[in-house]
Amino acid sequence: GAVVSQHPSWVICKSGTSVKIECRSLDFQATTMFWYRQFPKQSLMLMATSNEGSKATYEQGVEKDKFLINHASLTLSTLTVTSAHPEDSSFYICSALGTSADTQYFGPGTRLTVL
Amino acid sequence: AQTVTQSQPEMSVQEAETVTLSCTYDTSESDYYLFWYKQPPSRQMILVIRQEAYKQQNATENRFSVNFQKAAKSFSLKISDSQLGDAAMYFCAYLGSGGSNYKLTFGKGTLLTVNP
């Protein structure tokens, strides 16, 4: 149980284009999901908290107009990187809060490369 | 704000031996949760073990166990009978029970190498 998927697992795009990453909780409903960014050999950096049916809460320093988050259902949250630039290249990981509301389960991550 | 410190950037262990990874944290809360997550080369974050602060008994999951010292704010992970598949980055994480909006605070991680 508590499986979270992410799609795509990797994506390459041209500078200036937008990219959408999906995060799904497969066997449980998640009212709260999280989006992280991870640089090589570093810890996870929380970007935003995604709540079903409401606006996402962004961490300080994260541009909400650049990283659009939509949590339209209890099993799906999406992160759209708008007008991507090479500095947005990174590993993006989502997680979903389990039904006990005290444990996060993580997706496998998405590697984004912006050329 | 809560902080989580992993003082060992890298550790190594011989296959079949035991290794202990350290984690300390700072908090003013009395009720919270602590976690160890494993991130192998695939980069999938895997929950290894979870501990509720109100429980005095140390959590165990097969070969993985913790030594939770609440007064000392210490939460170490012991891996017994280490296997090659245990090689990974291990992250210690803290979750407060009130006002944290369910956000995890992560340590910087310990890279564990298992030598055959």
Contacts between the chains, C-beta under 8 A, distances in Angstrom:
chain1	res1	chain2	res2	distance
A	32	B	102	5.9
A	34	B	103	7.4
A	34	B	104	7.9
A	38	B	43	7.7
A	41	B	111	7.9
A	42	B	108	7.4
A	42	B	109	7.8
A	43	B	91	6.4
A	43	B	106	4.7
A	43	B	107	6.8
A	43	B	108	5.0
A	43	B	109	5.5
A	44	B	45	7.7
A	44	B	91	7.4
A	44	B	106	5.5
A	46	B	103	6.2
A	46	B	104	7.6
A	49	B	101	6.1
A	49	B	102	7.5
A	49	B	103	6.7
A	57	B	101	7.2
A	91	B	43	6.4
A	93	B	43	7.7
A	93	B	45	6.6
A	95	B	45	7.4
A	97	B	102	5.5
A	101	B	102	6.6
A	102	B	33	5.2
A	102	B	50	8.0
A	102	B	52	7.9
A	102	B	95	6.3
A	102	B	97	7.9
A	102	B	102	7.7
A	103	B	33	7.6
A	103	B	35	7.3
A	103	B	47	6.7
A	103	B	50	6.1
A	104	B	102	7.6
A	104	B	104	6.0
A	105	B	47	6.9
A	106	B	37	7.6
A	106	B	44	6.9
A	106	B	45	3.6
A	106	B	46	7.7
A	108	B	42	7.2
A	108	B	43	7.3
A	108	B	44	4.7
A	109	B	43	5.0
A	109	B	44	6.9
A	109	B	45	8.0
